[in-house]
Amino acid sequence: MMWDDGDRWRMHDQGAGWLMVLLMLVVVIAVVVAVVAIVRGTTSLSPAAHPAPGTRGPDPRAILQERFARGEIDEQDFRTRMRALDDTVT
């Protein structure tokens, strides 16, 4: 069977059309995954949230001082927790 030039171009366009559909599907899935990750809070732009491998995380005393400064804990709780941290130092 012989095709004229018009049929060849239509066959070529169909292949490119499926490729575009596949590409758009991949883009839509990537956007949905990104939105879900942001909404769930599984991504963080702060490097402090994920310390580098082999390094220690944030200083517990500094975190405790920040919580006390913000008023999240009272002075008695602050002192009790600081003593507990001092007792666990090796």
SVG drawing of the C-alpha trace seen along z (x, -y; Angstrom):
<svg xmlns="http://www.w3.org/2000/svg" viewBox="-3 -36 34 38">
<polyline fill="none" stroke="black" stroke-width="0.4" points="0.0,0.0 1.4,-3.4 0.8,-6.6 0.8,-10.0 2.7,-12.8 -0.4,-13.8 -0.7,-10.4 2.9,-10.2 2.7,-13.6 -0.5,-12.5 1.2,-9.4 4.1,-11.5 1.8,-14.0 0.1,-11.2 3.3,-9.9 4.3,-13.4 0.8,-13.9 1.1,-10.8 4.5,-12.1 3.0,-15.4 0.2,-13.7 2.8,-11.6 4.9,-14.7 1.8,-16.6 0.8,-13.6 4.3,-13.6 4.2,-17.3 0.7,-17.1 1.8,-14.2 4.9,-16.1 2.9,-19.2 0.4,-17.1 3.3,-15.4 4.9,-18.7 1.6,-20.3 0.9,-17.3 4.5,-17.3 4.2,-21.1 0.7,-20.7 1.8,-17.8 5.0,-19.7 7.4,-16.9 9.6,-19.4 11.5,-22.2 13.6,-25.0 15.4,-25.4 18.8,-23.7 18.6,-23.6 15.6,-21.2 17.8,-18.5 21.4,-18.6 24.1,-17.3 25.0,-13.6 27.7,-13.1 26.8,-16.4 24.8,-17.0 21.3,-18.5 20.3,-21.7 21.6,-22.3 18.9,-21.2 19.8,-24.0 19.3,-26.6 15.9,-25.2 14.9,-25.2 16.0,-28.8 14.0,-29.8 10.9,-28.1 11.3,-29.8 11.9,-33.2 8.7,-32.7 6.7,-31.8 5.9,-28.3 7.2,-26.9 7.4,-28.5 10.6,-29.1 10.1,-26.0 9.7,-23.8 12.7,-25.5 15.0,-24.9 13.8,-21.2 14.5,-20.5 17.9,-22.2 18.9,-20.1 17.7,-17.0 19.9,-18.0 22.9,-18.6 22.4,-15.2 22.5,-13.4 25.7,-15.1 28.4,-12.4"/>
</svg>
